[in-house]
Amino acid sequence: MSVNPESGSFGIPPVGGDGEVRTTVAIAEPVAPTVAVLAQAVIVIGSPLGLGGTVSAGVISGLRSLEGSDYVQFSAPISPGNSGGPLVDARGRVVAVASAKFEGSGVEALPLGIPVQTACSMVAACLSRPD
């Protein structure tokens, strides 16, 4: 995935049938200006198990604060390889970055993303650090 911090756009390299990366294309407009909204339709894009450009659909199912960090809970299924992929709203704006899912007894899968406002502020802080 590529990130353009100036425009706020995210991109993912499409993969041809032979597995070769062709070019990088933008998949989203600049980031969403506000926090995600409950029941908002979203898609998550990633490369679960190395299967590039995979898209899953769901909704925002919760806004959580866990151990001092904020997360967006969503219903779209994710697998290893989705982490770092964008969670995009119906207008193509990134609302979160897929980061984790809980599994275990009594939990089938509870995916979480880092709100895009948090991710962008972290990227900006990293880019502004002196070498």
N, C-alpha and C positions, 0 to 999 in steps of 0.2 A: 504494500500500500504506500502511496505517496501523499504527502501533506504539503500544501502551499500555505504557509502561515500568513502571507500578505493578503490573500483573497479569502482564506478560511476554507478553501475547497480541499476535498479528499479525493483520491483516485485509487484505482486498483488495476494492475496489469491484466488484460484479458489473455487467456491461454488458448492456443489453437488446439485442434484435435490431436496433434502430435505432441502436445505438452509444451510447445515452444511459446515463450512470451512474445507477443506481436508488437504491442505499443501500450502506452499508458493513456487511459481515457478518464475524464472526470466522471464520477458517478453521482456527484451531489453538488448542489449550489452551495454558497457559503453556509456556515453553520446556523442552526436555529437561534433566533435572538432571545428566546425565553426558555425556561425550564420545560421539560416534557409534561404533557397533560395526561391524566389517567384516561384510559380507554382509547387513546390516540392510536391509530393504525400505523404500524412501522414494518420495515423489513430490515433484516440483518444480512450483511454480505461478508463472506469470508472464504476460507479454504479449509473446511473441516477434513481432517485426514488427508490433506494434500489435494483435495478436489477443488481447484481454483474456481472463483467466480460463483460459488454456491449462494443462493438466495433463499431465505426462510421468512415467512410472514407471521405477524402476531400483533399484539397490542401492548401498550404500556400498562402494566398491571400493578405498579406500586412505585412510590418514591421512598427510598429507605436511607436511614443513617445507621451505619454499622461500625462500631469501634472508632467513631470520630470521623468517618468518611461518608460522603453522600453517594448513593447509587440509584440508578434507574432499573427497576425490575421489569422484565418483559416476558411475553409468552412464546415468542418465536424460539424454536429449538436451536441449540448450538452444541457444537462438539469441539474437541481439541482442534485448533487451527482457525477457529472463529475469533479468538482473542485478538484484539487490535483492529478488528473490522468495524466499519461504521454501522450504526443503527440509524436508519433514515426514515423521515416522515413522508407523507403522501406528496409533499411539495418538493421532495428531493433534498431536504436540508438534514444535515447530520444532527441528531439530538443526543447521541451518546456513543461511546466506544465500548464494544463488547469486551468484558474483562474476566468473567468467571461464571461458574454455575455451581450450585449446591446439589449434591446427590446423597442419598443415604436412606436409612430406614424412615419410612413415612414421607419421603420427598422423592418424586420422580425426576425432577430437574427444575431448578429455580435459577434461571439466567439473570445476570446482573451486568449493567454497563456503567461506565464512568460518565457522568453528565458532560456533554461537550464543552460547556463553559469552564468546567474544572480542567478538562484535558487541554483546552486552548491556553488557559492561564499557566498551566505547567509547561507547555511548549514555549510560550512567550518567555517565561522565567528562564528556561534552559537556553534559549537563543540569546538572551540579553546578558548572560554571564560572560565575563572576560575569559580569554583563553588561559 
